[in-house]
Amino acid sequence: MSHRGPRGLLLLAIAFMVIGVVLPFLMVLGILAPTFALCFLSFALSLGGIILGLVTTAHLVRPKRGDPDQD
């Protein structure tokens, strides 16, 4: 995967979180069979999306050091 910057990582985090919500919803509706692997994948995607989103957001809002406009 090529480096697309923090905005690309934020979009990836959002995609992970959406997939992590859609999979359990499909399991509850009975469209997908709730296996251990699928439940774990859903949890891992949700957690990974939250962590990746938090780290990327912190990277985006971090003030740049040495910038004279920050005083």
Protein Blocks (a to p, Z undefined) as FASTA:
>chain_A
ZZebjklmmmmmmmmmmmmmmmmmmmmnomaccdfklmmmmmmmmmmmmmmmmmmmmmmm
pccehiaklZZ
